[in-house]
Amino acid sequence: MRIFQSLHAKILLGYCVVGGLFVALVTSALFQFRVLQNQIAEQRQVTVFYDAIRFARRMEKNYLLYRRPTDLKEAIEKANQARETFLQMPERVRNQISSPQDEIDVIRYAELLEELSGRDRRTRIPQEIQDDLYAVGNQLLKAGETLDQHASEHLMTVVNDHQHDLVVTIVAAAVLVLLAGIVVTRRVVRPLRDMESRLDKVAKGEAGRVEAHSDGEDSELRSLAASINTALSQLENRQQVIARSSRLLALGTMLSGVAHELNNPLSNISSSCQIMLEEIGELSTDEAARLLSQIDDQVLRAQRIVSALLDFSRDRPSLRHRETLAPLVEEAMLLVRGQIPTAARIELKIPDDIAIDVDRQRFQQVLVNLIKNAAEAFPPEGRIAIAAWRESLPEGHGTSIEIEDNGSGISAADLPRIFDPFFTTKAVGKGTGLGLFVAHEIVTQHGGTLTASSEPGQWTRFWMHIPDMNDA
């Protein structure tokens, strides 16, 4: 039903069910107590009737023996009390546990005692009156005893029934509450756990969005998924802005080095052209071909530098493709060559057949940022070693890359924070604290892992693993 596609409605239904069970339990208990209270009241009436008859009989016998007026007066009072009590009993009680004759006997007994009070107590009471008193009184005693016994038995039956009904009600309420709890767990807790699982996939990078189950999902969860997806989209946009800013910053830093790299092939081209112009009529065909070949090589070299620079700076959608790793590293080295001291030693241990599933531009930014970070840390005669290999890890089968330098290293206190945004140990104006943060974010978006280890004063090593697309 549409109304129950809401956590609020399901929880409210659970409360209503529990509340209804509580009201039913209380109502049942009150009803049972009411029945018990009525039975106790009936038992009290029977007891009063029986006690009044017995007391009246005792006072009657005392009067017949001792002729004391007070005994007769008390006997009459108790007989009248018995008559009134008997008449006040529910008709149901009188019909079930007595006979119509008992009502006549109660009235007759009170009338006989009244008749005695009108006689002179010094005269002898006729035997027939005494016989009537005995017969009627004895019959009333038996009726009272029967009433009392039946009322006690009925009271005990009502008490037992009340206990049984109370136990049944409590058990039924417990079972229904348990069933309501199971229903609430399935209809409320399970969707929340499913949402938790979907969020966990997003946190692990296995999904970029929270999957929305349009059919049968609670409105609150759909709204939550939409809000989270909106927040993720905004966060992704901001990360792209940060990545672009970091790329532009790196591009500005690289321009001087790239200008120096372009100056070399341009100088070689200029020198070859000067030679050809000065000796145009004296050069042999082979010598001219050699100079033109040098010019062509230097033009291609300049084209590669400009192409790598344009490829690095261009904005385009993020798309992962199978790329050969060695050319990517060479292009990154070409972009940062101007920032690496000429005396530095660069060691590349990358097999030619190793490929990696990456977004070319973004992964180049990772390599540029990591190589720049290494170049800024080691002395003029420093060393950068870049190695790569294939391996299987919990993240999936893929390519692992290690970039190591023999620079100043990172202190143990700073190491846990190096991937935080805007964290830098460089002097003011020398760094923004975005390079390693952006590199870490890009690797994470590829479903990979980027870590760092260091020995202060000796070396720093960055290790990353990029899983293949079918494992990411």
C-alpha positions as CSV (number, residue, x, y, z in Angstrom):
1,M,0.0,0.0,0.0
2,R,1.2,3.5,-0.8
3,I,0.6,4.7,2.8
4,F,3.1,2.2,4.2
5,Q,5.9,3.3,1.8
6,S,7.2,5.5,4.6
7,L,9.3,4.8,7.7
8,H,7.1,7.3,9.6
9,A,3.9,5.4,8.7
10,K,5.5,2.0,9.6
11,I,6.8,3.2,13.0
12,L,3.5,4.9,13.7
13,L,1.7,1.6,12.8
14,G,4.1,-0.2,15.2
15,Y,3.3,2.2,18.0
16,C,-0.5,1.9,17.2
17,V,-0.3,-1.9,17.3
18,V,1.6,-1.9,20.6
19,G,-0.8,0.8,22.0
20,G,-3.8,-1.2,20.8
21,L,-2.5,-4.3,22.5
22,F,-1.9,-2.4,25.7
23,V,-5.4,-0.9,25.6
24,A,-6.9,-4.4,24.9
25,L,-4.9,-5.9,27.8
26,V,-6.0,-3.2,30.2
27,T,-9.6,-3.4,29.0
28,S,-9.6,-7.1,29.4
29,A,-8.1,-6.9,32.8
30,L,-10.6,-4.2,33.9
31,F,-13.5,-6.4,32.6
32,Q,-12.2,-9.4,34.4
33,F,-11.8,-7.4,37.6
34,R,-15.3,-6.0,37.2
35,V,-16.7,-9.5,36.9
36,L,-14.7,-10.6,39.9
37,Q,-15.8,-7.5,41.9
38,N,-19.5,-8.3,41.1
39,Q,-19.0,-11.9,42.2
40,I,-17.4,-10.8,45.4
41,A,-20.3,-8.5,46.0
42,E,-22.8,-11.3,45.4
43,Q,-20.7,-13.6,47.8
44,R,-20.9,-10.8,50.4
45,Q,-24.7,-10.6,50.1
46,V,-25.0,-14.4,50.5
47,T,-22.8,-14.3,53.5
48,V,-24.8,-11.5,55.1
49,F,-28.0,-13.4,54.4
50,Y,-26.6,-16.7,55.8
51,D,-25.2,-15.0,58.9
52,A,-28.4,-13.1,59.5
53,I,-30.5,-16.3,59.4
54,R,-28.1,-18.1,61.7
55,F,-28.1,-15.2,64.2
56,A,-31.9,-14.9,64.0
57,R,-32.3,-18.6,64.7
58,R,-30.0,-18.4,67.7
59,M,-31.9,-15.4,69.1
60,E,-35.2,-17.3,68.4
61,K,-34.1,-20.3,70.4
62,N,-32.9,-18.0,73.3
63,Y,-36.3,-16.3,73.3
64,L,-38.1,-19.6,73.4
65,L,-36.0,-20.7,76.3
66,Y,-35.6,-17.5,78.4
67,R,-38.4,-15.3,77.0
68,R,-36.2,-12.2,77.0
69,P,-37.7,-9.4,74.8
70,T,-34.3,-8.3,73.6
71,D,-33.6,-11.7,72.1
72,L,-36.8,-11.6,70.1
73,K,-36.1,-8.0,69.0
74,E,-32.7,-9.0,67.7
75,A,-34.2,-12.1,66.0
76,I,-36.8,-9.9,64.2
77,E,-34.1,-7.4,63.1
78,K,-31.9,-10.1,61.7
79,A,-34.9,-11.8,60.0
80,N,-35.8,-8.5,58.3
81,Q,-32.2,-8.0,57.3
82,A,-32.1,-11.5,55.8
83,R,-35.3,-10.8,53.9
84,E,-34.1,-7.5,52.5
85,T,-30.7,-9.0,51.6
86,F,-32.4,-11.9,49.9
87,L,-34.6,-9.6,47.9
88,Q,-31.6,-7.5,46.9
89,M,-29.8,-10.4,45.4
90,P,-29.7,-10.5,41.6
91,E,-32.6,-12.6,40.2
92,R,-30.0,-14.6,38.3
93,V,-28.4,-15.7,41.6
94,R,-31.7,-16.5,43.3
95,N,-33.0,-18.5,40.3
96,Q,-29.7,-20.5,39.9
97,I,-29.0,-21.5,43.5
98,S,-32.4,-21.2,45.3
99,S,-36.1,-21.9,44.8
100,P,-39.2,-19.7,44.9
101,Q,-40.2,-21.3,48.2
102,D,-37.1,-19.9,49.8
103,E,-38.3,-16.3,49.2
104,I,-41.7,-17.3,50.7
105,D,-39.9,-18.8,53.7
106,V,-37.9,-15.7,54.3
107,I,-41.0,-13.6,54.4
108,R,-42.9,-16.2,56.5
109,Y,-40.1,-16.5,59.0
110,A,-40.1,-12.7,59.6
111,E,-43.9,-12.7,60.0
112,L,-43.8,-15.6,62.5
113,L,-41.3,-13.7,64.7
114,E,-43.5,-10.5,64.4
115,E,-46.4,-12.6,65.5
116,L,-44.5,-13.7,68.6
117,S,-43.8,-10.1,69.5
118,G,-47.5,-9.5,69.7
119,R,-48.1,-12.2,72.3
120,D,-47.8,-11.9,76.0
121,R,-44.4,-13.3,76.9
122,R,-45.9,-14.8,80.1
123,T,-48.3,-17.1,78.2
124,R,-47.2,-20.3,76.6
125,I,-46.4,-20.2,72.9
126,P,-48.6,-22.7,70.9
127,Q,-46.8,-25.8,69.7
128,E,-47.9,-25.3,66.2
129,I,-46.2,-21.8,66.1
130,Q,-43.0,-23.4,67.4
131,D,-43.2,-26.1,64.8
132,D,-43.7,-23.5,62.1
133,L,-40.7,-21.5,63.3
134,Y,-38.6,-24.6,63.5
135,A,-39.6,-25.8,60.0
136,V,-39.3,-22.5,58.3
137,G,-36.0,-21.6,60.1
138,N,-34.5,-24.9,59.4
139,Q,-35.4,-24.6,55.7
140,L,-33.8,-21.1,55.6
141,L,-30.6,-22.4,57.2
142,K,-30.4,-25.1,54.6
143,A,-31.1,-22.5,51.8
144,G,-28.5,-20.2,53.3
145,E,-25.9,-22.9,53.5
146,T,-26.7,-23.9,49.9
147,L,-26.5,-20.3,48.8
148,D,-23.2,-19.8,50.6
149,Q,-21.7,-23.0,49.1
150,H,-22.7,-22.3,45.6
151,A,-21.6,-18.7,45.8
152,S,-18.2,-19.8,47.1
153,E,-17.8,-22.3,44.3
154,H,-18.9,-19.8,41.7
155,L,-16.5,-17.2,43.1
156,M,-13.6,-19.7,42.9
157,T,-14.6,-20.5,39.3
158,V,-14.6,-16.8,38.4
159,V,-11.2,-16.4,40.1
160,N,-9.7,-19.3,38.2
161,D,-11.3,-18.1,34.9
162,H,-9.9,-14.7,35.6
163,Q,-6.4,-16.1,36.2
164,H,-6.6,-18.2,33.0
165,D,-7.9,-15.3,30.9
166,L,-5.2,-13.0,32.3
167,V,-2.5,-15.5,31.4
168,V,-3.9,-16.0,27.9
169,T,-4.2,-12.3,27.4
170,I,-0.6,-11.7,28.5
171,V,0.7,-14.5,26.3
172,A,-1.3,-13.3,23.3
173,A,-0.1,-9.8,23.9
174,A,3.5,-11.0,24.2
175,V,3.2,-13.0,20.9
176,L,1.6,-10.1,19.1
177,V,4.2,-7.7,20.4
178,L,6.9,-10.1,19.2
179,L,5.3,-10.3,15.8
180,A,5.0,-6.5,15.7
181,G,8.7,-6.3,16.5
182,I,9.6,-8.7,13.7
183,V,7.4,-6.8,11.3
184,V,9.0,-3.5,12.3
185,T,12.5,-5.0,12.0
186,R,11.7,-6.3,8.5
187,R,9.9,-3.2,7.3
188,V,12.1,-0.5,9.1
189,V,15.4,-1.9,10.2
190,R,16.1,-3.9,7.0
191,P,15.7,-0.9,4.7
192,L,18.0,1.1,7.0
193,R,20.6,-1.7,6.8
194,D,20.3,-1.8,3.1
195,M,20.9,2.0,2.9
196,E,23.9,1.5,5.2
197,S,25.2,-1.2,2.8
198,R,24.8,1.2,-0.2
199,L,26.5,4.0,1.7
200,D,29.4,1.6,2.5
201,K,29.8,0.9,-1.2
202,V,30.1,4.6,-1.8
203,A,32.6,5.0,1.0
204,K,34.7,2.2,-0.4
205,G,34.6,3.7,-3.9
206,E,32.7,0.8,-5.3
207,A,29.9,3.1,-6.4
208,G,29.7,6.8,-7.2
209,R,26.1,7.2,-6.2
210,V,23.6,5.8,-3.7
211,E,21.4,3.5,-5.7
212,A,17.7,4.4,-5.4
213,H,15.2,1.6,-5.4
214,S,12.2,3.3,-6.9
215,D,9.9,0.3,-6.4
216,G,8.7,-0.2,-2.8
217,E,11.3,1.9,-1.1
218,D,10.3,4.2,1.7
219,S,9.8,7.9,0.8
220,E,12.3,9.0,3.5
221,L,15.0,6.7,2.1
222,R,14.4,7.9,-1.4
223,S,14.7,11.5,-0.2
224,L,17.8,10.6,1.8
225,A,19.4,8.9,-1.2
226,A,18.6,11.9,-3.4
227,S,20.1,14.3,-0.8
228,I,23.2,12.2,-0.5
229,N,23.6,12.0,-4.2
230,T,23.2,15.7,-4.5
231,A,25.9,16.2,-1.8
232,L,28.1,13.7,-3.6
233,S,27.6,15.6,-6.9
234,Q,28.5,18.9,-5.2
235,L,31.5,17.3,-3.6
236,E,32.6,15.9,-6.9
237,N,32.3,19.3,-8.6
238,R,34.3,20.9,-5.8
239,Q,37.0,18.2,-6.1
240,Q,37.1,18.8,-9.8
241,V,37.5,22.5,-9.2
242,I,40.3,21.8,-6.7
243,A,42.0,19.4,-9.1
244,R,41.7,21.9,-11.9
245,S,43.2,24.7,-9.7
246,S,46.0,22.3,-8.7
247,R,46.6,21.4,-12.3
248,L,46.7,25.1,-13.4
249,L,49.0,25.8,-10.5
250,A,51.3,23.0,-11.5
251,L,51.1,24.2,-15.1
252,G,52.2,27.7,-14.1
253,T,55.1,26.2,-12.2
254,M,56.1,24.0,-15.1
255,L,56.0,26.8,-17.7
256,S,59.6,28.0,-17.0
257,G,60.9,24.4,-17.2
258,V,58.9,23.7,-20.4
259,A,60.2,27.0,-21.9
260,H,63.7,25.8,-21.1
261,E,62.9,22.4,-22.7
262,L,61.5,24.1,-25.8
263,N,64.5,26.4,-26.0
264,N,66.9,23.5,-26.7
265,P,65.2,22.1,-29.8
266,L,64.6,25.6,-31.1
267,S,68.2,26.5,-30.6
268,N,69.2,23.3,-32.5
269,I,66.8,24.1,-35.3
270,S,68.1,27.6,-35.5
271,S,71.7,26.4,-35.6
272,S,71.0,23.9,-38.4
273,C,69.2,26.6,-40.4
274,Q,72.1,29.0,-40.0
275,I,74.5,26.4,-41.3
276,M,72.4,25.7,-44.3
277,L,71.9,29.3,-45.2
278,E,75.6,30.1,-44.9
279,E,76.8,27.1,-46.8
280,I,73.9,26.5,-49.1
281,G,76.0,26.2,-52.2
282,E,78.8,24.3,-50.6
283,L,76.8,21.5,-48.8
284,S,76.7,18.1,-50.2
285,T,73.5,16.3,-50.6
286,D,74.2,13.9,-47.7
287,E,75.2,16.8,-45.4
288,A,72.1,18.7,-46.2
289,A,69.9,15.7,-45.6
290,R,71.6,15.2,-42.2
291,L,70.9,18.8,-41.2
292,L,67.3,18.5,-42.4
293,S,66.9,15.3,-40.4
294,Q,68.2,17.0,-37.3
295,I,65.7,19.9,-37.8
296,D,62.9,17.3,-38.2
297,D,63.9,15.5,-35.0
298,Q,64.0,18.7,-33.0
299,V,60.6,19.8,-34.4
300,L,59.1,16.5,-33.4
301,R,60.7,16.9,-29.9
302,A,59.1,20.3,-29.6
303,Q,55.8,19.0,-30.8
304,R,55.9,16.3,-28.1
305,I,56.6,18.9,-25.4
306,V,53.8,21.1,-26.5
307,S,51.4,18.2,-27.0
308,A,52.1,16.9,-23.5
309,L,51.6,20.4,-22.1
310,L,48.3,20.9,-23.9
311,D,47.1,17.4,-22.9
312,F,47.9,18.1,-19.3
313,S,46.1,21.5,-19.2
314,R,43.0,20.6,-21.3
315,D,39.6,20.1,-19.5
316,R,37.7,17.0,-20.6
317,P,35.4,14.4,-19.1
318,S,36.9,11.7,-16.9
319,L,37.1,8.4,-18.9
320,R,39.3,5.4,-18.1
321,H,41.1,3.6,-20.9
322,R,43.8,1.0,-21.2
323,E,47.0,2.9,-21.4
324,T,50.7,1.7,-21.7
325,L,52.3,3.0,-18.5
326,A,55.9,3.7,-19.8
327,P,54.8,6.5,-22.2
328,L,52.7,8.1,-19.5
329,V,55.7,8.3,-17.1
330,E,57.9,9.6,-19.9
331,E,55.4,12.4,-20.7
332,A,55.2,13.3,-17.0
333,M,59.0,13.4,-16.8
334,L,59.0,15.6,-19.8
335,L,56.7,18.1,-18.2
336,V,58.7,18.4,-14.9
337,R,62.2,18.0,-16.4
338,G,62.9,21.7,-16.0
339,Q,62.3,21.4,-12.2
340,I,64.6,18.5,-11.7
341,P,68.3,19.3,-11.1
342,T,70.5,18.4,-14.1
343,A,72.8,16.3,-11.8
344,A,69.9,14.3,-10.4
345,R,69.7,10.6,-11.3
346,I,66.4,9.2,-12.6
347,E,65.9,5.4,-12.5
348,L,63.0,3.9,-14.4
349,K,62.1,0.2,-13.9
350,I,58.9,-0.1,-15.9
351,P,58.4,-3.0,-18.2
352,D,57.3,-2.0,-21.7
353,D,54.3,-4.4,-21.6
354,I,52.7,-3.1,-18.4
355,A,49.3,-1.4,-19.1
356,I,47.1,0.5,-16.7
357,D,43.4,1.4,-16.7
358,V,43.3,5.1,-16.0
359,D,42.0,8.5,-17.2
360,R,45.1,9.6,-19.1
361,Q,45.0,13.3,-18.1
362,R,44.1,12.8,-14.5
363,F,46.7,10.1,-14.0
364,Q,49.4,12.3,-15.6
365,Q,48.5,14.9,-12.9
366,V,49.1,12.2,-10.2
367,L,52.5,11.4,-11.7
368,V,53.4,15.0,-12.1
369,N,52.5,15.9,-8.5
370,L,54.4,13.0,-7.0
371,I,57.5,13.5,-9.2
372,K,57.5,17.3,-8.4
373,N,57.1,16.5,-4.7
374,A,60.2,14.2,-4.9
375,A,62.2,16.7,-7.0
376,E,61.6,19.5,-4.4
377,A,62.8,17.3,-1.6
378,F,66.2,15.9,-2.7
379,P,69.6,17.7,-3.2
380,P,71.1,18.5,-6.6
381,E,72.7,15.1,-6.8
382,G,69.6,13.3,-5.7
383,R,67.8,10.2,-7.1
384,I,64.3,9.4,-8.2
385,A,63.4,5.8,-8.7
386,I,60.1,4.8,-10.4
387,A,59.2,1.1,-10.6
388,A,56.0,-0.7,-11.6
389,W,54.7,-4.2,-11.6
390,R,51.5,-6.2,-11.7
391,E,50.0,-7.8,-8.6
392,S,46.7,-8.9,-7.0
393,L,45.5,-7.2,-3.8
394,P,42.2,-7.1,-1.9
395,E,41.3,-4.0,-4.1
396,G,41.6,-6.2,-7.2
397,H,44.2,-7.3,-9.7
398,G,46.0,-4.3,-11.2
399,T,49.2,-2.3,-11.5
400,S,51.3,-1.1,-8.6
401,I,53.7,1.9,-8.9
402,E,56.4,3.0,-6.5
403,I,58.1,6.4,-6.6
404,E,61.1,6.8,-4.3
405,D,63.5,9.6,-3.6
406,N,66.5,10.0,-1.3
407,G,65.5,13.5,-0.1
408,S,65.0,14.9,3.3
409,G,62.1,12.6,4.1
410,I,58.9,13.3,6.1
411,S,58.7,13.4,9.9
412,A,56.5,10.9,11.7
413,A,54.3,13.7,13.0
414,D,53.6,15.0,9.5
415,L,53.3,11.7,7.7
416,P,49.6,11.0,8.7
417,R,48.6,14.5,7.4
418,I,50.3,14.8,4.1
419,F,47.2,13.9,2.1
420,D,45.1,16.5,4.0
421,P,44.0,19.4,1.8
422,F,46.1,22.6,2.3
423,F,48.7,20.8,4.5
424,T,52.2,21.7,3.5
425,T,55.6,21.8,5.3
426,K,57.1,24.2,2.7
427,A,57.7,27.9,3.4
428,V,54.8,30.4,2.9
429,G,54.4,31.0,-0.8
430,K,56.3,27.9,-1.8
431,G,53.4,25.4,-1.7
432,T,49.6,25.2,-1.6
433,G,49.1,21.8,0.1
434,L,46.9,20.6,-2.7
435,G,49.3,18.4,-4.8
436,L,49.3,15.3,-2.7
437,F,45.6,15.8,-1.7
438,V,44.6,15.9,-5.4
439,A,46.8,12.9,-6.2
440,H,45.2,10.9,-3.4
441,E,41.7,11.9,-4.5
442,I,42.3,10.9,-8.2
443,V,43.7,7.5,-7.2
444,T,40.7,6.9,-4.9
445,Q,38.3,7.8,-7.8
446,H,40.1,5.1,-9.8
447,G,39.2,2.6,-7.0
448,G,42.9,2.5,-6.0
449,T,45.1,3.1,-3.0
450,L,47.9,5.7,-2.4
451,T,50.2,5.5,0.7
452,A,53.4,7.0,1.8
453,S,56.3,5.9,4.0
454,S,59.5,7.7,4.9
455,E,62.7,7.7,6.9
456,P,63.4,11.3,7.9
457,G,66.7,12.4,6.4
458,Q,67.1,9.4,4.1
459,W,64.2,8.6,1.8
460,T,60.5,8.9,1.0
461,R,58.4,6.3,-0.9
462,F,55.0,6.7,-2.4
463,W,53.2,3.5,-3.4
464,M,49.9,3.3,-5.3
465,H,47.8,0.5,-6.7
466,I,45.3,1.0,-9.5
467,P,43.0,-2.0,-10.0
468,D,41.9,-3.0,-13.5
469,M,38.5,-1.8,-14.5
470,N,36.8,-5.2,-14.3
471,D,38.0,-5.4,-10.7
472,A,37.6,-1.8,-9.6
